[in-house]
Amino acid sequence: MTLIRPVIEHMSIGVSDFARSVAFYDAVLAPLGLVRVASFDEPEGSACWGPGGEKPSPEGTPGAAPFWIQHRADTVVAPAGCHFCFMAPDRRAVQAFHAAGLGTGGRDEGAPGLRPHYGEGYYAAFLSDPDGWKIEALTYTGA
C-alpha cells in the first residue's frame, strides 16, 4: 500500500450552537475512530477531532486533528455543493455514523449502502449536520 501524504492539514466549519455541534460530532465521528482531541474556550469556542491520543499541531503531529468546528455568532449557512467525506474502517462504522447522526439532530441525506455509480465497493452514508453541513462516511471494505 502506498502512503499518501495529506494535502489538507485541517479544515474548520462554522456552527451556530457550539454545544449541540460538539455533541453531534462526538457521536458521528466516534464510530470512525475519531475523538475530540482538543476544545478551546476562546471567545467563540472551537474543537477538533482526530485519532485518540493526538494533539492538534503545532503541539501534535501535523494533520492529526484535521476536522474543526468553531462557533459563529452570526448565522451559519452551509454553502450548496460543499460536503466533507470521512473514511470509515468498515460498513458497520458507516451504519453507526448514520444512526448516531440521526440520533443527535442530523438529517438523513442517504442511508448506508452501496453506491456502484461512484465506484466498485463504494459503501457510504450521507447526513446533514444541525447547521446543514453535508457530511459522508465511506468505506471500500466488503465487511
Steps between C-alpha positions, in 0.01 A plus 500: 500500500628844409512758776316814393612833643194701611458825309274665757646556846160591643165652409248686710128562464287755677218385727212691657469301825838383629376253764252340259763464229761357739249235609411423136860464381604305811223251413548469122879495497547246782400200282762615250775488763519876550466669838504860614868567561470865605245765594575867542299759690611791286235768455309295244604147606657232282563126510682246284492126437766247409638164614502452879816615675584760236520875541446763234815645348731666576503306831397176328563329170416722200172382348403286800204722595355575158139592581403808702185689588481857621201678646383799298282772648350579162273273299667189362404407144667192356582567134319289241715233343747479789543173687760324711570129475649305791663159450342217696677177597210278388130489415390469863675830571316666209170369639586619854602844365161536330300379802694727737438798274127439485495462879677831565319747276631411154286452193513198269652578160552136394475180703798265531547294187699423191533778243623313189463814290788649709724195460537133582458429872403863582294463819389828656241690700416869479371746761447870552621624837275728711624806306453339159862401429499188281719217630567147383661186639658265245670163489609277218514188719270205437419443866 
